[in-house]
Amino acid sequence: MRRLRAGVWIQAGKTFRVDNRNALASVQVHNFLITMANTKSASKRARQTVKRSLRNRSVVTRLRTMQKTVRSMQTPSPEEIRTLISAIDKAAKRGIIHENAANRRKARLNKALTAAK
């Protein structure tokens, strides 16, 4: 296993391309390449897991950023709160965050929404 260039790894004649958004992503890819799967399906599942975890992490990061911006404002606009609630719903629907956690966050935001009116 060796690194060809940023985001591209080579192992046993196969090239793996990864969206290297942050340092943790490259660590995950490195761990994936080190672990040897016993079957083809196991190696495919490992590749899928890496892609999925990168995608999920970006969604969670986006949610966190949106929540921080809404919380940091003195009086958040109802439109921004509704946008955040929609993003939380989508993340819960896809299973990125737990449904109960989404309901808790939405309840707090709805409380802030009624207070803002």
MODELLER restraints for C-alpha pairs under 7 A, 6 or more apart:
rsr = mdl.restraints
at = mdl.atoms
rsr.add(forms.Gaussian(group=physical.xy_distance, feature=features.Distance(at['CA:1:A'], at['CA:10:A']), mean=5.58, stdev=0.5))
rsr.add(forms.Gaussian(group=physical.xy_distance, feature=features.Distance(at['CA:1:A'], at['CA:11:A']), mean=4.28, stdev=0.5))
rsr.add(forms.Gaussian(group=physical.xy_distance, feature=features.Distance(at['CA:2:A'], at['CA:9:A']), mean=5.91, stdev=0.5))
rsr.add(forms.Gaussian(group=physical.xy_distance, feature=features.Distance(at['CA:2:A'], at['CA:10:A']), mean=5.44, stdev=0.5))
rsr.add(forms.Gaussian(group=physical.xy_distance, feature=features.Distance(at['CA:2:A'], at['CA:11:A']), mean=6.58, stdev=0.5))
rsr.add(forms.Gaussian(group=physical.xy_distance, feature=features.Distance(at['CA:3:A'], at['CA:9:A']), mean=4.53, stdev=0.5))
rsr.add(forms.Gaussian(group=physical.xy_distance, feature=features.Distance(at['CA:3:A'], at['CA:10:A']), mean=6.18, stdev=0.5))
rsr.add(forms.Gaussian(group=physical.xy_distance, feature=features.Distance(at['CA:4:A'], at['CA:10:A']), mean=6.48, stdev=0.5))
rsr.add(forms.Gaussian(group=physical.xy_distance, feature=features.Distance(at['CA:7:A'], at['CA:17:A']), mean=5.80, stdev=0.5))
rsr.add(forms.Gaussian(group=physical.xy_distance, feature=features.Distance(at['CA:7:A'], at['CA:18:A']), mean=5.11, stdev=0.5))
rsr.add(forms.Gaussian(group=physical.xy_distance, feature=features.Distance(at['CA:7:A'], at['CA:19:A']), mean=6.24, stdev=0.5))
rsr.add(forms.Gaussian(group=physical.xy_distance, feature=features.Distance(at['CA:7:A'], at['CA:20:A']), mean=5.48, stdev=0.5))
rsr.add(forms.Gaussian(group=physical.xy_distance, feature=features.Distance(at['CA:8:A'], at['CA:15:A']), mean=6.78, stdev=0.5))
rsr.add(forms.Gaussian(group=physical.xy_distance, feature=features.Distance(at['CA:8:A'], at['CA:16:A']), mean=5.66, stdev=0.5))
rsr.add(forms.Gaussian(group=physical.xy_distance, feature=features.Distance(at['CA:8:A'], at['CA:17:A']), mean=4.67, stdev=0.5))
rsr.add(forms.Gaussian(group=physical.xy_distance, feature=features.Distance(at['CA:8:A'], at['CA:18:A']), mean=6.39, stdev=0.5))
rsr.add(forms.Gaussian(group=physical.xy_distance, feature=features.Distance(at['CA:9:A'], at['CA:15:A']), mean=5.68, stdev=0.5))
rsr.add(forms.Gaussian(group=physical.xy_distance, feature=features.Distance(at['CA:9:A'], at['CA:16:A']), mean=5.14, stdev=0.5))
rsr.add(forms.Gaussian(group=physical.xy_distance, feature=features.Distance(at['CA:9:A'], at['CA:17:A']), mean=6.60, stdev=0.5))
rsr.add(forms.Gaussian(group=physical.xy_distance, feature=features.Distance(at['CA:10:A'], at['CA:16:A']), mean=6.26, stdev=0.5))
rsr.add(forms.Gaussian(group=physical.xy_distance, feature=features.Distance(at['CA:20:A'], at['CA:26:A']), mean=6.11, stdev=0.5))
rsr.add(forms.Gaussian(group=physical.xy_distance, feature=features.Distance(at['CA:25:A'], at['CA:54:A']), mean=6.81, stdev=0.5))
rsr.add(forms.Gaussian(group=physical.xy_distance, feature=features.Distance(at['CA:28:A'], at['CA:50:A']), mean=6.85, stdev=0.5))
rsr.add(forms.Gaussian(group=physical.xy_distance, feature=features.Distance(at['CA:29:A'], at['CA:50:A']), mean=6.85, stdev=0.5))
rsr.add(forms.Gaussian(group=physical.xy_distance, feature=features.Distance(at['CA:32:A'], at['CA:46:A']), mean=6.64, stdev=0.5))
rsr.add(forms.Gaussian(group=physical.xy_distance, feature=features.Distance(at['CA:37:A'], at['CA:43:A']), mean=5.17, stdev=0.5))
rsr.add(forms.Gaussian(group=physical.xy_distance, feature=features.Distance(at['CA:56:A'], at['CA:96:A']), mean=6.09, stdev=0.5))
rsr.add(forms.Gaussian(group=physical.xy_distance, feature=features.Distance(at['CA:66:A'], at['CA:84:A']), mean=6.54, stdev=0.5))
rsr.add(forms.Gaussian(group=physical.xy_distance, feature=features.Distance(at['CA:70:A'], at['CA:76:A']), mean=5.76, stdev=0.5))
rsr.add(forms.Gaussian(group=physical.xy_distance, feature=features.Distance(at['CA:75:A'], at['CA:116:A']), mean=6.60, stdev=0.5))
rsr.add(forms.Gaussian(group=physical.xy_distance, feature=features.Distance(at['CA:78:A'], at['CA:113:A']), mean=6.08, stdev=0.5))
rsr.add(forms.Gaussian(group=physical.xy_distance, feature=features.Distance(at['CA:81:A'], at['CA:109:A']), mean=6.66, stdev=0.5))
rsr.add(forms.Gaussian(group=physical.xy_distance, feature=features.Distance(at['CA:81:A'], at['CA:113:A']), mean=6.84, stdev=0.5))
rsr.add(forms.Gaussian(group=physical.xy_distance, feature=features.Distance(at['CA:85:A'], at['CA:106:A']), mean=5.90, stdev=0.5))
rsr.add(forms.Gaussian(group=physical.xy_distance, feature=features.Distance(at['CA:88:A'], at['CA:102:A']), mean=6.02, stdev=0.5))
rsr.add(forms.Gaussian(group=physical.xy_distance, feature=features.Distance(at['CA:89:A'], at['CA:102:A']), mean=6.81, stdev=0.5))
rsr.add(forms.Gaussian(group=physical.xy_distance, feature=features.Distance(at['CA:91:A'], at['CA:97:A']), mean=5.93, stdev=0.5))
rsr.add(forms.Gaussian(group=physical.xy_distance, feature=features.Distance(at['CA:92:A'], at['CA:98:A']), mean=5.91, stdev=0.5))
rsr.add(forms.Gaussian(group=physical.xy_distance, feature=features.Distance(at['CA:92:A'], at['CA:99:A']), mean=5.31, stdev=0.5))
rsr.add(forms.Gaussian(group=physical.xy_distance, feature=features.Distance(at['CA:92:A'], at['CA:102:A']), mean=6.21, stdev=0.5))
